């Protein structure tokens, strides 16, 4: 994310705070933005949407990152050939 994305990111955080009925301070938004700045706003937005659909509680930074980054899955054959 770039500096110009922070306002949109704040809206994402506000939306999630409503969904999860959680208090989100300006400090928390700043910390989350700083720790997620290496991701694009689109990736963070998609990850927040995933978290809203799958999490019971307001997501931690690690959960947002996990939802944003693709997980490489192998087929059984691919895994077997790596052994």
MODELLER restraints for C-alpha pairs under 7 A, 6 or more apart:
rsr = mdl.restraints
at = mdl.atoms
rsr.add(forms.Gaussian(group=physical.xy_distance, feature=features.Distance(at['CA:1:A'], at['CA:37:A']), mean=4.67, stdev=0.5))
rsr.add(forms.Gaussian(group=physical.xy_distance, feature=features.Distance(at['CA:1:A'], at['CA:38:A']), mean=6.23, stdev=0.5))
rsr.add(forms.Gaussian(group=physical.xy_distance, feature=features.Distance(at['CA:1:A'], at['CA:39:A']), mean=5.72, stdev=0.5))
rsr.add(forms.Gaussian(group=physical.xy_distance, feature=features.Distance(at['CA:1:A'], at['CA:40:A']), mean=4.73, stdev=0.5))
rsr.add(forms.Gaussian(group=physical.xy_distance, feature=features.Distance(at['CA:1:A'], at['CA:41:A']), mean=5.21, stdev=0.5))
rsr.add(forms.Gaussian(group=physical.xy_distance, feature=features.Distance(at['CA:2:A'], at['CA:37:A']), mean=6.92, stdev=0.5))
rsr.add(forms.Gaussian(group=physical.xy_distance, feature=features.Distance(at['CA:5:A'], at['CA:41:A']), mean=6.62, stdev=0.5))
rsr.add(forms.Gaussian(group=physical.xy_distance, feature=features.Distance(at['CA:10:A'], at['CA:29:A']), mean=6.50, stdev=0.5))
rsr.add(forms.Gaussian(group=physical.xy_distance, feature=features.Distance(at['CA:12:A'], at['CA:45:A']), mean=6.93, stdev=0.5))
rsr.add(forms.Gaussian(group=physical.xy_distance, feature=features.Distance(at['CA:13:A'], at['CA:29:A']), mean=6.92, stdev=0.5))
rsr.add(forms.Gaussian(group=physical.xy_distance, feature=features.Distance(at['CA:16:A'], at['CA:52:A']), mean=6.85, stdev=0.5))
rsr.add(forms.Gaussian(group=physical.xy_distance, feature=features.Distance(at['CA:17:A'], at['CA:23:A']), mean=6.22, stdev=0.5))
rsr.add(forms.Gaussian(group=physical.xy_distance, feature=features.Distance(at['CA:17:A'], at['CA:24:A']), mean=6.26, stdev=0.5))
rsr.add(forms.Gaussian(group=physical.xy_distance, feature=features.Distance(at['CA:20:A'], at['CA:57:A']), mean=5.94, stdev=0.5))
rsr.add(forms.Gaussian(group=physical.xy_distance, feature=features.Distance(at['CA:20:A'], at['CA:58:A']), mean=5.58, stdev=0.5))
rsr.add(forms.Gaussian(group=physical.xy_distance, feature=features.Distance(at['CA:22:A'], at['CA:58:A']), mean=6.76, stdev=0.5))
rsr.add(forms.Gaussian(group=physical.xy_distance, feature=features.Distance(at['CA:32:A'], at['CA:61:A']), mean=6.37, stdev=0.5))
rsr.add(forms.Gaussian(group=physical.xy_distance, feature=features.Distance(at['CA:43:A'], at['CA:68:A']), mean=5.51, stdev=0.5))
rsr.add(forms.Gaussian(group=physical.xy_distance, feature=features.Distance(at['CA:44:A'], at['CA:68:A']), mean=6.09, stdev=0.5))
rsr.add(forms.Gaussian(group=physical.xy_distance, feature=features.Distance(at['CA:46:A'], at['CA:68:A']), mean=6.93, stdev=0.5))
rsr.add(forms.Gaussian(group=physical.xy_distance, feature=features.Distance(at['CA:47:A'], at['CA:64:A']), mean=5.65, stdev=0.5))
rsr.add(forms.Gaussian(group=physical.xy_distance, feature=features.Distance(at['CA:47:A'], at['CA:67:A']), mean=4.85, stdev=0.5))
rsr.add(forms.Gaussian(group=physical.xy_distance, feature=features.Distance(at['CA:47:A'], at['CA:68:A']), mean=4.72, stdev=0.5))
rsr.add(forms.Gaussian(group=physical.xy_distance, feature=features.Distance(at['CA:48:A'], at['CA:64:A']), mean=6.32, stdev=0.5))
rsr.add(forms.Gaussian(group=physical.xy_distance, feature=features.Distance(at['CA:50:A'], at['CA:67:A']), mean=6.70, stdev=0.5))
rsr.add(forms.Gaussian(group=physical.xy_distance, feature=features.Distance(at['CA:51:A'], at['CA:59:A']), mean=6.56, stdev=0.5))
rsr.add(forms.Gaussian(group=physical.xy_distance, feature=features.Distance(at['CA:51:A'], at['CA:64:A']), mean=6.93, stdev=0.5))
